[in-house]
Each structure stands twice: as C-alpha cells, then as structure tokens.
Amino acid sequence: MKKIFSIIVCAYFMVGCGATHQAKVRERINSNKNPKKEVLSATTTVKVKPDHISDYVEQYKDIAMANMRVYGIPASIKLAQAILESGAGRGKLATQANNHFGVKCQNVWDGETIKHTDDAVDECFRKYNSPAESFKDHSLFLTSRAHYKPLFSLDPGDYKSWAKGLKRAGYATDPNYPSKLISLIERYELYKYDEIVLGDNYKPIYNEEDNIVETIVISHIVQKGETLYSISRKYNVTIEQVRSANNISGNTISVGQKLRILK
C-alpha cells in the first residue's frame, strides 16, 4: 500500500512539474510573440516595440554612417539620439515635421517651424523637408557650437564618452540621458556601425537624392614637421577645408594627430 501511495505521489509531482515547465515554455513563447513595449521619452513620449526600433535602425543606419564620415559624430550616438528623441520615428515631431532630434528653433533658424510642448508649452521646433535633412542639421548643430567642441576630441569609437559628453554640454536636461543612449546602443548593437565607418579610408558620402555632395574621406596622421598648409597642399584642398573637417579653429596641430581630409 505504501509503495502504491509513493508511486501516486511521485506521479502527482511529475505531472505538476511538467505542467509548471509547460507553463513557463508557453510564457516564453507568448513573451516572444508579444514583446513588451518600451517607452521612449525625450522630446516625445511614445511606446514602441523592439521591432519598431530595429526597423528604424535599418532605415536610417546608412544616413547615420554617412554623417559620421563627414562630421565625425559616431553613427551609434546619432541613431540612439534619433531613436530616443523621435520615438523611433513615431513621435509628433518626426511624423509631422521630420524632426528626429528634437532640435528647437533658437534665434538662427529661418525655415519652417512647428509648435510642440517640451520643457515649456508650445515651444518652437524646426521643421524639415525630409529625415535626411534633419540628420544633417543635427550634425551642423553639434559642429557649429563651441560648447559641443570637446566632443570632437573624443575617440569616435567611444560611444560611452560621447553619451556622457552630450549631457555635460547641455544637449538634454534628463539626468539619465547618457544611460538611455548607452542602453539603446548596446541592446541594438549600434556600435557596429561605428566600426564599419572607422574601417573605411575611402568612402562616397550620400547621393544626390539626399542633397549632399559626394565626398571622399581620407585619414591622415600628422608627421613631424607638417603644418596645415603642407597637409592641405598634399591633398590639394584648402586650409579652411582641413580646419572645418576636423573642428580646428587655429593652426595648431600635433604629431600623431588623426585628421580627416574631405575631398
């Protein structure tokens, strides 16, 4: 009788354990079928699925890499900011104004505008003709302002330092802004687009449809005795072109410094 009872108890626990295991399997399957939505909040608050973010990256990765080749802003940072600021392209500013970075009008903007509530009610934001125009203007925004200049002395492959540097420079008021960017970069492996660009020595930039002239990017390591003048003569470009491509204001360069030559 005891033997029979033992068998029944064992059978009961086996069934119970099996049912529990099956329940966990079903839970994982259902979780994969219905992934949790993520809230992206910067200049917009939008709930998106991982697939939405993956699709967004696929759509804009080439533009991000092209901007990196021209302006030196890591493609990973570019994409992470765009994902966060635009709600993976689903926020109001992106859908109604092609503004993927939450760039406000400020005093220098004379293009079209859109009103949107962010830090204050009905603030003025820039409106673009296309997402590509927004990506380019974001690059110009960062490269043309003195308080972002320290970013361009950072390693373009160091996305963590760039994320923290953007916060220090005042790009966003959110204290968690750097960690949000880093999290997006690592979860969606956006750093691999930096690696692609950094492995290039010669690459065409954009096409006529994006309204940006094609550019050849050459990496030059400054040697002893070289000056901006001698380097510009070597590549048949102007000194100002070398300065602009490398965010240099004066004539000082140092041995071992890596310069981008745009032709």
Secondary structure, 3 states (H helix, E strand, C coil): CHHHHHHHHHHHHHHHHHHHHHHHHHHHHHHHHCCCCEEEECCCEEEECHHHHHHHHHHHHHHHHHHHHHHCCCHHHHHHHHHHHHCCCCCHHHHHHCCCCCCECCCCCCCCEEEECCCCCCEEEECCCCHHHHHHHHHHHHHCCHHHHHHHHCCCCCHHHHHHHHHHCCCCCCCCHHHHHHHHHHHCCCHHHHHHHHCCCCCCCCCHHHCCCCCCEEEEECCCCCCHHHHHHHHCCCHHHHHHHHCCCCCCCCCCCEEEEEC
